[in-house]
Amino acid sequence: MRNTFGHLFTLTTFGESHGAAVGGVVDGMPTGIDIDVAFIQQELNRRRPGQSRLTTSRKEADQVELLSGVFEGKSTGCPIGFIVRNENQHSQDYENLRTLFRPSHADFTYYNKYGVRDHRGGGRSSARITISRVVGGALAKLALKQLGISIQAYTSQVGNIALDKDYHHYDLSLTEQNDVRCPDPEKAEEMAQLISSVKAEGDTIGGIITCVIKGCPVGLGEPEFSKLHAELGAAMLGINAVKGFEYGDGFDGVTKRGSEVNDRFVCCNDAATNGTTVTTATNHSGGIQGGISNGQDIYFRVAFKPVATLLKEQQTVDLKGNPTTFTARGRHDPCVLPRAVPVVEAMAAMTILDHLMLKKGENY
């Protein structure tokens, strides 16, 4: 079982949804980075359950404990171990799932691959394991901040309610001012109402998260294997419930002609060097060309399916293949989008920092 993400900047995770704790070890963290524990906790608070009426009612403080790799507020270059303890599992809510396979969950595939599974909240397959990713991503963000690189994700679609403009037309600072994490207040209210109505029916709904990376230098990624967009895609597709990834114009670009979407190169004044620099007049490529970053904003979209756990009766089979019906109990998200925004940012941050280190070498 592979539990490590990254090449030079790596995150190894451990824990299960209903175990004692979730945690991880970050290795390859650059030395001398200011470690803002309050910022790391803030990132976890954005992901934690029970934060609004639109999320699961499971109550967890998700308080992070840093165990190593930090001295006098700075990273030492040693592995940073951390732990977040589980405190409010309610494992008994899952007892009726012990001997059956939940539709569209990892139960069947996990059981057939390993011969055992933890039926309590999905065990290792639970989205609760993304806690470790958020901590790793927060550490990566702290390193990227010193290089002027920022990462901002937001909910751009829930069900059939979608923002109709690209990220340039929105004030992304408004993203955290509503429960849906959408920068358009009016659309956010519509999305919230849809999620609430779906939740009342015992059903679930999916959507799309858009992410924008600013300040990324030219030269990250490789021309053959390990293309930057492929690495970002793999990072996003490894998040629970993700079903699709596109960057730049993505699928929308297939209806246009090359003359409409080619990004023309131009020269412009560079205030930092008092000279000129080459850039592009447009950014249909999404900041990546030939698998390598070109210095423009990197932007992409991630599609999340509706949560598979429904609070209504479903048909399935048990471990012996006998047909049966069941109704899930417990506390579940009707829509993962609001809590998934910081997870998308975290995976993007770790991917970009990892490729910065690959480009510059281990001396960072």
QUIFEN-V310600 format. One record per backbone hydrogen bond with DSSP energy under -0.5 kcal/mol. CO is the residue of the C=O (numbers start at 1). NH is the residue of the N-H. If there is no record, write none. Layout:
# QUIFEN-V310600
co={CO	CO}
nh={NH	NH}
This chain:
# QUIFEN-V310600
co={1	3	5	8	10	11	12	14	16	20	21	22	23	24	25	25	26	27	30	33	34	35	36	37	38	39	40	41	42	43	44	44	48	49	52	54	56	58	62	63	65	65	69	71	73	74	75	79	80	81	81	82	83	84	90	91	92	93	94	95	97	99	100	102	106	107	108	109	110	111	117	119	120	122	123	123	126	127	128	129	129	130	131	132	133	134	135	136	137	138	139	140	141	142	144	144	145	148	150	152	154	154	156	157	158	160	161	166	167	170	171	172	174	175	178	181	183	184	185	186	187	188	189	190	191	192	193	194	195	196	197	198	199	202	206	207	208	208	209	210	211	212	212	213	214	217	217	220	224	225	226	227	228	229	230	231	232	233	234	236	239	241	244	246	247	249	250	251	252	253	257	257	258	262	264	266	268	269	270	270	270	275	277	279	283	284	285	286	287	289	291	292	293	297	298	299	300	301	302	303	303	304	308	310	310	312	314	316	317	318	322	324	326	330	334	336	336	337	340	341	342	343	344	345	346	347	348	349	350	351	352	353	354	355	356	357	361}
nh={3	13	11	10	27	5	25	23	19	86	16	84	14	82	12	27	80	10	33	75	36	37	40	41	42	43	44	45	46	47	47	48	51	60	55	334	50	60	64	85	67	83	76	74	35	71	32	81	26	67	68	24	65	22	93	94	95	329	97	98	100	319	102	105	110	111	112	113	114	115	119	121	123	125	17	126	129	130	131	132	133	134	135	136	137	138	139	140	141	142	143	144	145	146	147	149	148	150	214	212	156	210	163	208	161	162	158	169	170	172	174	175	177	178	181	155	185	188	189	190	191	192	193	194	195	196	197	198	199	200	201	203	202	311	159	304	156	157	302	154	300	152	214	298	150	220	295	293	227	224	222	231	232	233	234	235	236	237	238	239	242	305	303	301	250	252	253	254	255	256	260	261	262	264	281	279	277	271	273	274	275	270	268	266	286	249	288	299	294	292	228	289	219	299	213	248	211	246	209	243	244	207	310	312	328	328	326	324	101	321	318	316	314	332	205	339	340	341	344	345	346	347	348	349	350	351	352	353	354	355	356	357	358	359	360	361	364}
